[in-house]
Amino acid sequence: MGDLTLTPILVTGTHRSGTTWVGKMLAADPMTAYISEPLNVLHRPGVFHAKVKHWYQYVCEDNESEYLTAFQELLEFDYHLWDEIRSLRSRRDFLRMGRDFLIFYNGLMRGQRALLKDPFAIFSTPWFAKRLNCKVVITVRHPAAFASSLKRLKWPFDFQDLLDQPLLMRDHLGPYREQMQSIGPEDVIGQAALLWKLIYRSVHKACERNPGFIIVRHEDLSLDPVPGYRALYTSLGLEFTPRVEKTILNSSSSENPGELSRKRVHGFKLDSRANLDNWKKRLTTEEIERVRTMTEDVSTLYYSNAEW
């Protein structure tokens, strides 16, 4: 297996599946450097020195020349300061530059282990494992909870981002072209169900070929976070200290809100147990049944009938 302390970590899954929470809790180990979403279309140029054209950009051997060098520089904590300075447009950009520069500086000076949190890397996990030697952690969230989150935030998904990627269609999504093309632009529930199905079918296939990939269900971590994270720390070669345990308990305490405000959609301090069943109140019976029907051939790989 080699020395785990030297290998980068990738935390991925659909957006709204707990990748931020998992990434932040793993980053409670002081020898990790948390880097957020280099494959986000809106990523900062100081962090990742490559253009990303699509949400859920697929990276494989056939197009790696566009991304490999940029990822290698990122994993070496090579911050592109002048590119970032030229891109500054607001005080928020300036403050973000200071935060990111410090993360990269500490990572380089302290010999930290890069921890990439990036839901948009989910279709590319085999490439991250093979070419960048990443340990891969994949979060799964109940498809109805995923749909519920997107409904609450009114976040549609444009499947054109997937359809416009010939390599992704060739390797993973070709059989679903007509389904993607038929989903309406306002149909957030239908979009969420189909996207969940496409992603976690590809995850299942990737895990069959890569038994070292680690799958964690958002619900399991929410119900019993300390044992769940302790096991995850052990698998990744991280040090589970009392300070780490306290951080995890604080993030999931019953004193936290049951769900995040719409103004803090990327926060991670929640009453993790109370958040589990919010989808049952937010979705109608018809919406739940629709999500179940659309995802059933894949969701049974991760969830039992009782969990509906």
Contacts in CASP RR format, 6 or more apart in sequence:
PFRMAT RR
TARGET T0000
AUTHOR 0000-0000-0000
METHOD contacts of the structure
MODEL  1
MGDLTLTPILVTGTHRSGTTWVGKMLAADPMTAYISEPLNVLHRPGVFHA
KVKHWYQYVCEDNESEYLTAFQELLEFDYHLWDEIRSLRSRRDFLRMGRD
FLIFYNGLMRGQRALLKDPFAIFSTPWFAKRLNCKVVITVRHPAAFASSL
KRLKWPFDFQDLLDQPLLMRDHLGPYREQMQSIGPEDVIGQAALLWKLIY
RSVHKACERNPGFIIVRHEDLSLDPVPGYRALYTSLGLEFTPRVEKTILN
SSSSENPGELSRKRVHGFKLDSRANLDNWKKRLTTEEIERVRTMTEDVST
LYYSNAEW
4 135 0 8 1.000
4 236 0 8 1.000
4 237 0 8 1.000
5 31 0 8 1.000
5 113 0 8 1.000
5 237 0 8 1.000
6 113 0 8 1.000
7 113 0 8 1.000
7 133 0 8 1.000
7 134 0 8 1.000
7 135 0 8 1.000
8 75 0 8 1.000
8 113 0 8 1.000
8 114 0 8 1.000
8 115 0 8 1.000
8 116 0 8 1.000
8 132 0 8 1.000
8 133 0 8 1.000
8 134 0 8 1.000
8 135 0 8 1.000
9 26 0 8 1.000
9 32 0 8 1.000
9 113 0 8 1.000
9 114 0 8 1.000
9 115 0 8 1.000
9 116 0 8 1.000
9 134 0 8 1.000
9 135 0 8 1.000
9 137 0 8 1.000
9 236 0 8 1.000
10 116 0 8 1.000
10 118 0 8 1.000
10 121 0 8 1.000
10 125 0 8 1.000
10 128 0 8 1.000
10 129 0 8 1.000
10 132 0 8 1.000
10 134 0 8 1.000
10 135 0 8 1.000
10 136 0 8 1.000
10 137 0 8 1.000
11 19 0 8 1.000
11 22 0 8 1.000
11 23 0 8 1.000
11 26 0 8 1.000
11 115 0 8 1.000
11 116 0 8 1.000
11 117 0 8 1.000
11 118 0 8 1.000
11 137 0 8 1.000
11 139 0 8 1.000
12 19 0 8 1.000
12 117 0 8 1.000
12 118 0 8 1.000
12 119 0 8 1.000
12 120 0 8 1.000
12 121 0 8 1.000
12 122 0 8 1.000
12 125 0 8 1.000
12 136 0 8 1.000
12 137 0 8 1.000
12 138 0 8 1.000
12 139 0 8 1.000
13 19 0 8 1.000
13 119 0 8 1.000
13 122 0 8 1.000
13 138 0 8 1.000
13 139 0 8 1.000
13 140 0 8 1.000
13 199 0 8 1.000
13 203 0 8 1.000
14 119 0 8 1.000
14 122 0 8 1.000
14 139 0 8 1.000
14 141 0 8 1.000
14 146 0 8 1.000
14 195 0 8 1.000
14 196 0 8 1.000
14 199 0 8 1.000
14 200 0 8 1.000
15 119 0 8 1.000
15 120 0 8 1.000
16 141 0 8 1.000
16 146 0 8 1.000
16 149 0 8 1.000
16 150 0 8 1.000
16 153 0 8 1.000
16 155 0 8 1.000
17 119 0 8 1.000
17 139 0 8 1.000
17 140 0 8 1.000
17 141 0 8 1.000
17 146 0 8 1.000
17 218 0 8 1.000
18 139 0 8 1.000
18 141 0 8 1.000
18 218 0 8 1.000
18 268 0 8 1.000
19 117 0 8 1.000
19 118 0 8 1.000
19 119 0 8 1.000
19 139 0 8 1.000
20 36 0 8 1.000
20 117 0 8 1.000
20 266 0 8 1.000
20 267 0 8 1.000
20 268 0 8 1.000
21 221 0 8 1.000
21 251 0 8 1.000
21 268 0 8 1.000
21 270 0 8 1.000
22 117 0 8 1.000
22 137 0 8 1.000
22 139 0 8 1.000
22 216 0 8 1.000
22 221 0 8 1.000
22 232 0 8 1.000
23 34 0 8 1.000
23 115 0 8 1.000
23 117 0 8 1.000
24 34 0 8 1.000
24 117 0 8 1.000
24 251 0 8 1.000
24 268 0 8 1.000
25 225 0 8 1.000
25 229 0 8 1.000
25 244 0 8 1.000
25 247 0 8 1.000
25 248 0 8 1.000
25 251 0 8 1.000
25 268 0 8 1.000
26 32 0 8 1.000
26 115 0 8 1.000
26 137 0 8 1.000
26 229 0 8 1.000
26 232 0 8 1.000
26 233 0 8 1.000
26 236 0 8 1.000
26 238 0 8 1.000
27 33 0 8 1.000
27 34 0 8 1.000
27 115 0 8 1.000
28 243 0 8 1.000
28 244 0 8 1.000
28 247 0 8 1.000
28 248 0 8 1.000
29 233 0 8 1.000
29 238 0 8 1.000
29 239 0 8 1.000
29 241 0 8 1.000
29 244 0 8 1.000
31 110 0 8 1.000
31 111 0 8 1.000
31 112 0 8 1.000
31 113 0 8 1.000
31 238 0 8 1.000
31 239 0 8 1.000
32 112 0 8 1.000
32 113 0 8 1.000
32 114 0 8 1.000
32 115 0 8 1.000
32 238 0 8 1.000
33 77 0 8 1.000
33 103 0 8 1.000
33 104 0 8 1.000
33 106 0 8 1.000
33 107 0 8 1.000
33 112 0 8 1.000
33 113 0 8 1.000
33 114 0 8 1.000
33 115 0 8 1.000
34 103 0 8 1.000
34 115 0 8 1.000
34 117 0 8 1.000
35 47 0 8 1.000
35 74 0 8 1.000
35 103 0 8 1.000
35 114 0 8 1.000
35 115 0 8 1.000
35 116 0 8 1.000
35 117 0 8 1.000
36 117 0 8 1.000
36 118 0 8 1.000
37 43 0 8 1.000
37 117 0 8 1.000
37 118 0 8 1.000
37 119 0 8 1.000
37 120 0 8 1.000
38 47 0 8 1.000
38 48 0 8 1.000
38 52 0 8 1.000
38 70 0 8 1.000
38 71 0 8 1.000
38 74 0 8 1.000
38 116 0 8 1.000
38 118 0 8 1.000
39 48 0 8 1.000
39 52 0 8 1.000
39 57 0 8 1.000
39 59 0 8 1.000
39 118 0 8 1.000
39 120 0 8 1.000
39 121 0 8 1.000
39 124 0 8 1.000
40 52 0 8 1.000
40 118 0 8 1.000
40 120 0 8 1.000
41 52 0 8 1.000
41 53 0 8 1.000
41 54 0 8 1.000
41 55 0 8 1.000
41 57 0 8 1.000
43 52 0 8 1.000
44 84 0 8 1.000
44 87 0 8 1.000
44 93 0 8 1.000
44 96 0 8 1.000
44 97 0 8 1.000
44 100 0 8 1.000
45 80 0 8 1.000
45 83 0 8 1.000
45 84 0 8 1.000
45 86 0 8 1.000
45 87 0 8 1.000
46 79 0 8 1.000
46 80 0 8 1.000
46 81 0 8 1.000
46 83 0 8 1.000
46 84 0 8 1.000
46 87 0 8 1.000
46 97 0 8 1.000
46 100 0 8 1.000
47 74 0 8 1.000
47 79 0 8 1.000
47 80 0 8 1.000
47 84 0 8 1.000
47 100 0 8 1.000
47 104 0 8 1.000
48 70 0 8 1.000
48 71 0 8 1.000
48 74 0 8 1.000
49 69 0 8 1.000
49 70 0 8 1.000
49 73 0 8 1.000
49 74 0 8 1.000
49 80 0 8 1.000
49 83 0 8 1.000
50 66 0 8 1.000
50 67 0 8 1.000
50 69 0 8 1.000
50 70 0 8 1.000
50 71 0 8 1.000
51 66 0 8 1.000
52 120 0 8 1.000
53 164 0 8 1.000
54 161 0 8 1.000
54 162 0 8 1.000
54 164 0 8 1.000
54 165 0 8 1.000
55 120 0 8 1.000
55 157 0 8 1.000
55 158 0 8 1.000
55 161 0 8 1.000
56 120 0 8 1.000
56 122 0 8 1.000
56 123 0 8 1.000
56 161 0 8 1.000
56 162 0 8 1.000
56 168 0 8 1.000
57 120 0 8 1.000
57 124 0 8 1.000
57 165 0 8 1.000
58 123 0 8 1.000
58 124 0 8 1.000
58 165 0 8 1.000
58 167 0 8 1.000
58 168 0 8 1.000
58 171 0 8 1.000
58 172 0 8 1.000
59 66 0 8 1.000
59 67 0 8 1.000
59 121 0 8 1.000
59 124 0 8 1.000
59 127 0 8 1.000
59 128 0 8 1.000
60 124 0 8 1.000
60 126 0 8 1.000
60 127 0 8 1.000
60 167 0 8 1.000
60 171 0 8 1.000
61 127 0 8 1.000
61 131 0 8 1.000
62 167 0 8 1.000
63 167 0 8 1.000
64 127 0 8 1.000
64 131 0 8 1.000
68 131 0 8 1.000
71 132 0 8 1.000
72 132 0 8 1.000
73 80 0 8 1.000
74 114 0 8 1.000
74 116 0 8 1.000
75 114 0 8 1.000
75 132 0 8 1.000
76 108 0 8 1.000
77 104 0 8 1.000
77 105 0 8 1.000
77 107 0 8 1.000
77 108 0 8 1.000
77 112 0 8 1.000
77 114 0 8 1.000
78 104 0 8 1.000
79 100 0 8 1.000
79 101 0 8 1.000
79 104 0 8 1.000
79 105 0 8 1.000
81 101 0 8 1.000
84 97 0 8 1.000
84 100 0 8 1.000
84 101 0 8 1.000
85 97 0 8 1.000
87 93 0 8 1.000
88 94 0 8 1.000
88 97 0 8 1.000
106 112 0 8 1.000
107 114 0 8 1.000
116 134 0 8 1.000
121 128 0 8 1.000
122 138 0 8 1.000
122 199 0 8 1.000
122 202 0 8 1.000
122 203 0 8 1.000
123 168 0 8 1.000
123 172 0 8 1.000
123 199 0 8 1.000
123 202 0 8 1.000
125 136 0 8 1.000
125 138 0 8 1.000
125 203 0 8 1.000
125 206 0 8 1.000
125 210 0 8 1.000
125 213 0 8 1.000
126 206 0 8 1.000
126 209 0 8 1.000
126 210 0 8 1.000
128 134 0 8 1.000
128 136 0 8 1.000
129 135 0 8 1.000
129 136 0 8 1.000
129 210 0 8 1.000
129 213 0 8 1.000
135 214 0 8 1.000
135 236 0 8 1.000
136 210 0 8 1.000
136 212 0 8 1.000
136 213 0 8 1.000
136 214 0 8 1.000
137 213 0 8 1.000
137 214 0 8 1.000
137 216 0 8 1.000
137 232 0 8 1.000
137 236 0 8 1.000
138 203 0 8 1.000
138 207 0 8 1.000
138 213 0 8 1.000
138 214 0 8 1.000
138 215 0 8 1.000
138 216 0 8 1.000
139 216 0 8 1.000
139 217 0 8 1.000
139 218 0 8 1.000
140 200 0 8 1.000
140 203 0 8 1.000
140 215 0 8 1.000
140 216 0 8 1.000
140 217 0 8 1.000
140 218 0 8 1.000
140 302 0 8 1.000
141 217 0 8 1.000
141 218 0 8 1.000
141 219 0 8 1.000
142 218 0 8 1.000
142 219 0 8 1.000
142 279 0 8 1.000
142 299 0 8 1.000
142 303 0 8 1.000
142 307 0 8 1.000
143 192 0 8 1.000
143 193 0 8 1.000
143 196 0 8 1.000
143 197 0 8 1.000
143 291 0 8 1.000
143 292 0 8 1.000
143 295 0 8 1.000
143 299 0 8 1.000
143 303 0 8 1.000
144 279 0 8 1.000
144 280 0 8 1.000
144 283 0 8 1.000
144 288 0 8 1.000
144 291 0 8 1.000
144 292 0 8 1.000
144 308 0 8 1.000
145 218 0 8 1.000
145 219 0 8 1.000
145 276 0 8 1.000
145 278 0 8 1.000
145 279 0 8 1.000
146 192 0 8 1.000
146 196 0 8 1.000
147 188 0 8 1.000
147 189 0 8 1.000
147 190 0 8 1.000
147 192 0 8 1.000
147 193 0 8 1.000
147 196 0 8 1.000
147 279 0 8 1.000
147 283 0 8 1.000
147 287 0 8 1.000
147 291 0 8 1.000
148 278 0 8 1.000
148 279 0 8 1.000
148 282 0 8 1.000
148 283 0 8 1.000
149 155 0 8 1.000
149 279 0 8 1.000
150 156 0 8 1.000
150 157 0 8 1.000
150 188 0 8 1.000
150 189 0 8 1.000
150 191 0 8 1.000
150 192 0 8 1.000
151 188 0 8 1.000
151 189 0 8 1.000
151 192 0 8 1.000
151 282 0 8 1.000
151 283 0 8 1.000
151 287 0 8 1.000
152 259 0 8 1.000
152 262 0 8 1.000
152 282 0 8 1.000
153 262 0 8 1.000
153 265 0 8 1.000
154 188 0 8 1.000
155 188 0 8 1.000
156 185 0 8 1.000
156 186 0 8 1.000
156 188 0 8 1.000
156 191 0 8 1.000
157 188 0 8 1.000
157 191 0 8 1.000
157 192 0 8 1.000
157 195 0 8 1.000
158 185 0 8 1.000
159 180 0 8 1.000
159 181 0 8 1.000
159 183 0 8 1.000
159 191 0 8 1.000
159 194 0 8 1.000
159 195 0 8 1.000
162 168 0 8 1.000
162 169 0 8 1.000
162 173 0 8 1.000
162 180 0 8 1.000
162 198 0 8 1.000
163 169 0 8 1.000
163 177 0 8 1.000
163 180 0 8 1.000
163 181 0 8 1.000
169 177 0 8 1.000
172 198 0 8 1.000
172 202 0 8 1.000
173 180 0 8 1.000
173 198 0 8 1.000
173 202 0 8 1.000
176 194 0 8 1.000
176 198 0 8 1.000
179 194 0 8 1.000
180 194 0 8 1.000
180 198 0 8 1.000
183 190 0 8 1.000
183 191 0 8 1.000
183 194 0 8 1.000
184 191 0 8 1.000
189 283 0 8 1.000
189 287 0 8 1.000
189 290 0 8 1.000
189 291 0 8 1.000
190 290 0 8 1.000
190 291 0 8 1.000
190 294 0 8 1.000
192 291 0 8 1.000
193 290 0 8 1.000
193 291 0 8 1.000
193 294 0 8 1.000
193 295 0 8 1.000
194 294 0 8 1.000
196 291 0 8 1.000
196 295 0 8 1.000
196 298 0 8 1.000
196 299 0 8 1.000
197 294 0 8 1.000
197 295 0 8 1.000
197 297 0 8 1.000
197 298 0 8 1.000
197 299 0 8 1.000
200 298 0 8 1.000
200 299 0 8 1.000
200 301 0 8 1.000
200 302 0 8 1.000
201 298 0 8 1.000
203 215 0 8 1.000
204 298 0 8 1.000
204 301 0 8 1.000
206 213 0 8 1.000
207 213 0 8 1.000
207 215 0 8 1.000
214 232 0 8 1.000
214 235 0 8 1.000
214 236 0 8 1.000
215 302 0 8 1.000
216 228 0 8 1.000
216 232 0 8 1.000
217 302 0 8 1.000
219 276 0 8 1.000
219 307 0 8 1.000
220 228 0 8 1.000
221 228 0 8 1.000
221 229 0 8 1.000
221 272 0 8 1.000
222 252 0 8 1.000
222 272 0 8 1.000
222 273 0 8 1.000
222 275 0 8 1.000
222 276 0 8 1.000
223 272 0 8 1.000
223 273 0 8 1.000
223 276 0 8 1.000
225 248 0 8 1.000
225 249 0 8 1.000
225 251 0 8 1.000
225 252 0 8 1.000
225 272 0 8 1.000
226 245 0 8 1.000
226 248 0 8 1.000
226 249 0 8 1.000
229 240 0 8 1.000
229 244 0 8 1.000
229 248 0 8 1.000
230 240 0 8 1.000
230 245 0 8 1.000
232 238 0 8 1.000
233 239 0 8 1.000
233 240 0 8 1.000
233 244 0 8 1.000
234 240 0 8 1.000
250 269 0 8 1.000
251 268 0 8 1.000
251 269 0 8 1.000
251 270 0 8 1.000
251 272 0 8 1.000
252 270 0 8 1.000
252 271 0 8 1.000
252 272 0 8 1.000
252 273 0 8 1.000
253 269 0 8 1.000
253 271 0 8 1.000
254 271 0 8 1.000
254 273 0 8 1.000
254 274 0 8 1.000
255 271 0 8 1.000
256 269 0 8 1.000
256 270 0 8 1.000
256 271 0 8 1.000
256 272 0 8 1.000
257 269 0 8 1.000
257 270 0 8 1.000
257 271 0 8 1.000
258 270 0 8 1.000
258 271 0 8 1.000
258 274 0 8 1.000
258 275 0 8 1.000
258 278 0 8 1.000
259 270 0 8 1.000
259 274 0 8 1.000
259 275 0 8 1.000
259 278 0 8 1.000
260 267 0 8 1.000
260 270 0 8 1.000
279 288 0 8 1.000
280 288 0 8 1.000
283 291 0 8 1.000
288 308 0 8 1.000
292 299 0 8 1.000
292 308 0 8 1.000
END
